[in-house]
Amino acid sequence: MAELFVYGIIYGGIISLGAIGLTLSYGIVRLANFAHGDLMATGAYVALFMVTAVLSWIGIPDYTLGPFSFGWRMVIAFPVAMAAVAFVAILFDQILYRKLRMKDSGPVIMAMSSLGAAFILRMILLILWGADSLFYRPGFMRQAIDFPLQITIMPDEILILAVVFVLIFLLHLFLEKTKMGKAMRATSDNQQLALISGINTEHIIMWTWGIAGALAGAGGILYGIDVQLNPYMGWDLLLPLFAATILGTIGNIYGALVGGLIIGVVQQMSTAFITPTYKPAVAFIIMIIILLFRPKGIFGGKN
Amino acid sequence: MIILKAGNITAGYGEIDILHGVHIEVESGKIVAIIGPNGAGKSTFLKTAFGILKPREGTIMLKDEDITELQPDKVARKGMSYVPQVQNVFPTLTIQENLEMGAFIRDDDYSKRLEEIYELFPVLKGRKKHKAGHLSGGQRQMVAMGRALMVDPTVLLLDEPSAGMAPIIVADIFEKITEINETGVSMIIVEQNARDALKMAHHGYVLAMGKNVLDGAGDALLANEEVGRLYLGG
């Protein structure tokens, strides 16, 4: 059980990276982004493309990095893929959501258009890489480290958790300490008042997509390292993402972190009692329970 | 000198016009009060003046510049500030952060201005780290006004600053408004509390059904029998 708890925290951390982006785009862009899971998948595949193709053409050797299952190429691929997903997210906003926003389209039309974006991304991944599951380093045997309480963890997983918390801490510093970060929180609070205060909210929306996209890309790569890559991974992640976002109160960044960790832990621990096949259903059940009994999530006010 | 001139403004929401050719002028350094019954278009006028609503007809001139087509964030950069009646603070931001957002467009060191705002509203000074959403109505109004003042505006638009406040707080807020005006800020105030607003104002406009009905010096309107009977409650 202790081991499942630890696995839950690791998986939950990855969910949190996605959920934070989802909650940001909901709070600031007012969009329930159904393409967010596929942005994560895009990040994972861009990193794969970097590791297996681009960096290999350039001639960068892929020496194994310490005890980890990936090599130096991943160190370069990681930030490049984050930037690439940030770019994709901004691109979709500029060619799609921005147009709808200018027409004052309602939340349903916005959400449906993001569903369309999700299919576009997923089909591109399918066309380019096929439907089979892939690994960053096929056939690599990962050695595990034994901890007390019969917990066995891969070095990868410790690093994944560290990366998750470093990224969230950096986001925290950005939001609390910088002018642009404060303006993002202000825009999330009250878009019209932000505009009145001279804040160019379209500019803030671009920043939001950049950050949400970069975090999604990072989450996708970490998931790919921890599990595997599959064009449908984004779709599988979407439900836990929404459950975490709603659980942590939509629009609340720290809530998304907590929500992600809870969803991750509950999903993993459920496998002690039920077949792992039903794991995704657990997120769905949690989501329904929250919506029924506490629709504003754990950090929302009453009523 | 006329600092703000809105001429022949026709505006509204969707297909429905609320304002029908409204004309309002503000002289530099003066307080202008807009009074009138509910639905007269007073708040709609402020929204239009600030670029939140685009007028179907008419022009808004700030000094010599036509600002009719500017978006609100650009209007703010021209030296105008606006305090909406409701939702006029960032609730999850602290008082200090609310004021910082007021200074978003300033690239210079505004620490002196921040000090001045805290001196104007001493009650906020000890609560810099409090979230604005947790404040009382009166304190929230002070944060909202403080935010708007951070840019040293030439014209300040206030939408019903006394709405929903206890009488003792209303008196306090009106006193602050006079104090702010004495530092040279021109203002337009929209008020339900018409009598007090006209007492404070240099010039008043009476709007009804989206049209100008009357205008004149504040005390002249107060003395006007028809205004008294129709708009000041006898």
Chai-1 contact restraints between the chains, C-beta under 6 A:
chainA,res_idxA,chainB,res_idxB,connection_type,confidence,min_distance_angstrom,max_distance_angstrom,comment,restraint_id
A,K182,B,E97,contact,1.0,0.0,6.0,A-B,restraint_1
A,A186,B,F90,contact,1.0,0.0,6.0,A-B,restraint_2
A,A186,B,L93,contact,1.0,0.0,6.0,A-B,restraint_3
A,A186,B,M101,contact,1.0,0.0,6.0,A-B,restraint_4
A,D189,B,F90,contact,1.0,0.0,6.0,A-B,restraint_5
A,D189,B,P91,contact,1.0,0.0,6.0,A-B,restraint_6
A,D189,B,T92,contact,1.0,0.0,6.0,A-B,restraint_7
A,N190,B,Q87,contact,1.0,0.0,6.0,A-B,restraint_8
A,N190,B,F90,contact,1.0,0.0,6.0,A-B,restraint_9
A,L195,B,P72,contact,1.0,0.0,6.0,A-B,restraint_10
A,L195,B,D73,contact,1.0,0.0,6.0,A-B,restraint_11
A,I196,B,P72,contact,1.0,0.0,6.0,A-B,restraint_12
A,I196,B,Y82,contact,1.0,0.0,6.0,A-B,restraint_13
A,S197,B,M101,contact,1.0,0.0,6.0,A-B,restraint_14
A,S197,B,G102,contact,1.0,0.0,6.0,A-B,restraint_15
A,S197,B,F104,contact,1.0,0.0,6.0,A-B,restraint_16
A,G198,B,D73,contact,1.0,0.0,6.0,A-B,restraint_17
A,G198,B,A76,contact,1.0,0.0,6.0,A-B,restraint_18
A,G198,B,R77,contact,1.0,0.0,6.0,A-B,restraint_19
A,G198,B,F104,contact,1.0,0.0,6.0,A-B,restraint_20
A,G198,B,I105,contact,1.0,0.0,6.0,A-B,restraint_21
A,I199,B,F104,contact,1.0,0.0,6.0,A-B,restraint_22
A,N200,B,D73,contact,1.0,0.0,6.0,A-B,restraint_23
